[in-house]
Amino acid sequence: MDQMDTTTGKPDYPYFCPSCRSNRVKFSIINKSIQSIRKDAISGAVMERGEAAAVMEDDPVIQCNICQYTSNEMRFMKQAEREPRKDETPTIMYG
């Protein structure tokens, strides 16, 4: 059974950057928000700001913190499926 992400309630899946192909651990999730503003027509100064509200997306946007490649979450998950990390512990041989 997959572990669940405590923030989203969705199963956790490994990521692998399809661009640099070296990063499996350092990522950012990019969240979008919407906020209404009212500006002065002459100066362009912000006169009024509304409350910011999160925009819910089906597939989050992920950014690799090594090469800054940005794409949808599925792209990082599929790359990890194509090139799975071997869970091997090294064998230490003493001569």
Secondary structure as a PSIPRED ss2 file (coil, helix, strand):
# PSIPRED VFORMAT (PSIPRED V4.0)

   1 M C   1.000  0.000  0.000
   2 D C   1.000  0.000  0.000
   3 Q C   1.000  0.000  0.000
   4 M E   0.000  0.000  1.000
   5 D C   1.000  0.000  0.000
   6 T C   1.000  0.000  0.000
   7 T C   1.000  0.000  0.000
   8 T C   1.000  0.000  0.000
   9 G C   1.000  0.000  0.000
  10 K C   1.000  0.000  0.000
  11 P E   0.000  0.000  1.000
  12 D C   1.000  0.000  0.000
  13 Y C   1.000  0.000  0.000
  14 P C   1.000  0.000  0.000
  15 Y C   1.000  0.000  0.000
  16 F C   1.000  0.000  0.000
  17 C C   1.000  0.000  0.000
  18 P C   1.000  0.000  0.000
  19 S C   1.000  0.000  0.000
  20 C C   1.000  0.000  0.000
  21 R C   1.000  0.000  0.000
  22 S C   1.000  0.000  0.000
  23 N C   1.000  0.000  0.000
  24 R C   1.000  0.000  0.000
  25 V C   1.000  0.000  0.000
  26 K C   1.000  0.000  0.000
  27 F E   0.000  0.000  1.000
  28 S E   0.000  0.000  1.000
  29 I E   0.000  0.000  1.000
  30 I E   0.000  0.000  1.000
  31 N C   1.000  0.000  0.000
  32 K E   0.000  0.000  1.000
  33 S E   0.000  0.000  1.000
  34 I E   0.000  0.000  1.000
  35 Q C   1.000  0.000  0.000
  36 S C   1.000  0.000  0.000
  37 I E   0.000  0.000  1.000
  38 R E   0.000  0.000  1.000
  39 K E   0.000  0.000  1.000
  40 D C   1.000  0.000  0.000
  41 A C   1.000  0.000  0.000
  42 I C   1.000  0.000  0.000
  43 S C   1.000  0.000  0.000
  44 G C   1.000  0.000  0.000
  45 A C   1.000  0.000  0.000
  46 V E   0.000  0.000  1.000
  47 M E   0.000  0.000  1.000
  48 E E   0.000  0.000  1.000
  49 R E   0.000  0.000  1.000
  50 G C   1.000  0.000  0.000
  51 E C   1.000  0.000  0.000
  52 A C   1.000  0.000  0.000
  53 A E   0.000  0.000  1.000
  54 A E   0.000  0.000  1.000
  55 V E   0.000  0.000  1.000
  56 M C   1.000  0.000  0.000
  57 E C   1.000  0.000  0.000
  58 D C   1.000  0.000  0.000
  59 D C   1.000  0.000  0.000
  60 P C   1.000  0.000  0.000
  61 V E   0.000  0.000  1.000
  62 I E   0.000  0.000  1.000
  63 Q E   0.000  0.000  1.000
  64 C E   0.000  0.000  1.000
  65 N C   1.000  0.000  0.000
  66 I C   1.000  0.000  0.000
  67 C C   1.000  0.000  0.000
  68 Q C   1.000  0.000  0.000
  69 Y C   1.000  0.000  0.000
  70 T E   0.000  0.000  1.000
  71 S E   0.000  0.000  1.000
  72 N E   0.000  0.000  1.000
  73 E H   0.000  1.000  0.000
  74 M H   0.000  1.000  0.000
  75 R H   0.000  1.000  0.000
  76 F H   0.000  1.000  0.000
  77 M H   0.000  1.000  0.000
  78 K H   0.000  1.000  0.000
  79 Q H   0.000  1.000  0.000
  80 A H   0.000  1.000  0.000
  81 E H   0.000  1.000  0.000
  82 R H   0.000  1.000  0.000
  83 E C   1.000  0.000  0.000
  84 P C   1.000  0.000  0.000
  85 R C   1.000  0.000  0.000
  86 K C   1.000  0.000  0.000
  87 D C   1.000  0.000  0.000
  88 E C   1.000  0.000  0.000
  89 T C   1.000  0.000  0.000
  90 P C   1.000  0.000  0.000
  91 T C   1.000  0.000  0.000
  92 I C   1.000  0.000  0.000
  93 M C   1.000  0.000  0.000
  94 Y C   1.000  0.000  0.000
  95 G C   1.000  0.000  0.000
